[in-house]
Amino acid sequence: MRPVSADIDLSAIRSNVAILRDLVAPARVCAVVKADGYGHGAVATARAALAGGAHLLGVALVAEGAELRAAGIDAPVLVLSQASVHELDDLVAQRLDATVYTPAGVADLGAAAARVGRGRHDPVPVHLKVDTGMRRVGVQPADAVALARAVVADPGLHLASVFTHFAVADEPDDPFTAEQQRRYEAVLADLAAAGIEVPCRHAANSAGALAHPEARYDLVRLGIVVYGLSPSAEVPGPPGLRPAMSLRAAVSHVKRVPAGEGVSYGLRYRTDHETTLATVPLGYADGVPRRLSGTGGEVLVGGERRPIAGTITMDQLLVDCDDLPVAVGDEVVLIGAQGGAAIGAEEWADRLGTISYEIICGISPRVPRRHREDPS
Ligand SMILES: *Cc1c(COP(=O)(O)O)cnc(C)c1O
């Protein structure tokens, strides 16, 4: 195996979910494990989240739900967007919960349910998504009652929830979240007036659940906080949350170089005195963004922060270790803790002008995941 790994602390995921479940109760938790569990491994994350008290799992794709089913996970799984017509038989056969927001989506799902033999005794759970301002997906509020009526009228479908999604929940001072809530509650009132029962209401992602307690309703859909990261600088995670992923490698090569030498492609980094350079066998093909070069990016070696030297290449990067004693095989931590020091995915994100989500989802499949249970 390559001397690199993304270590996933499953006890951190379990304990994060338990902390969040207690925080949001009596609302329940949907643990979002799309995109291979934000890079942590969907199946292992799903099991840890269920052990921590998650009630429902969220995925983006039917194929992601099928992966959970193939691993023997039988908890309810919600596909968060309306699946394409070509995926519906699969969705129904895999016993996934569906999201709908168009009349054609409801009709096609009803037809798939009938083909697979789901009827009044065993209808497909359907979650109706309303666009209250995100403008990504969802039925327009004025059309929500008619769409809900279509779901209720189909014997193969069961209206399980009505939900929406916030655009700016991670900026807690923005009044638009409250405006989205007003629009959402107006739709709920319309449905009630039409005599349509809504068994479950949900709106909040991680930021919404933390920063807007009044938006928790019956369920919150938590992604980033499950993995121990804060939704944004303005919305910190609750106390006790622990990042679940660390990225490590073993030094593959070491050399002393004189002062005044250029380093790596473009020779953009110059040694200002004689120094020890360590080679680390991770590069941009592993998800260490090349743009991190020259932003002051650092790694941990021997419990100290040391700068990444020069351009990050596809498979390798260089670290300026100065006079630190370092040998082939020594551990380098790119994300995580070593000694008393720590580097978080948020730090990379800040350097790169992005969000921690993109960092953890970007650690490529080429990096072996090592799942472990840390008893601490
Ligand atoms: C991805 C996603 C979430 C989770 O978002 P976080 O910010 O990671 O908590 C919740 N709801 C929907 C609809 C999503 O697509």
The ligand as an SDF file (V2000), in Angstrom:
LIG
                    3D

 15 15  0  0  0  0  0  0  0  0999 V2000
  -25.6500   18.6380    0.8490 C   0  0  0  0  0  0  0  0  0  0  0  0
  -26.9870   19.0040    1.3910 C   0  0  0  0  0  0  0  0  0  0  0  0
  -27.1660   19.1750    2.7730 C   0  0  0  0  0  0  0  0  0  0  0  0
  -26.0170   19.1630    3.7670 C   0  0  0  0  0  0  0  0  0  0  0  0
  -25.3940   20.4260    3.7850 O   0  0  0  0  0  0  0  0  0  0  0  0
  -24.2890   20.7980    4.8870 P   0  0  0  0  0  0  0  0  0  0  0  0
  -24.0330   22.2380    4.6750 O   0  0  0  0  0  0  0  0  0  0  0  0
  -23.0820   19.9570    4.5980 O   0  0  0  0  0  0  0  0  0  0  0  0
  -24.8770   20.4820    6.2170 O   0  0  0  0  0  0  0  0  0  0  0  0
  -28.4630   19.4110    3.2240 C   0  0  0  0  0  0  0  0  0  0  0  0
  -29.4980   19.4860    2.3690 N   0  0  0  0  0  0  0  0  0  0  0  0
  -29.3610   19.3320    1.0380 C   0  0  0  0  0  0  0  0  0  0  0  0
  -30.5490   19.4430    0.1490 C   0  0  0  0  0  0  0  0  0  0  0  0
  -28.1020   19.1100    0.5050 C   0  0  0  0  0  0  0  0  0  0  0  0
  -27.9540   18.9910   -0.8190 O   0  0  0  0  0  0  0  0  0  0  0  0
  1  2  1  0
  2  3  1  0
  2 14  2  0
  3  4  1  0
  3 10  2  0
  4  5  1  0
  5  6  1  0
  6  7  2  0
  6  8  1  0
  6  9  1  0
 10 11  1  0
 11 12  2  0
 12 13  1  0
 12 14  1  0
 14 15  1  0
M  END
$$$$
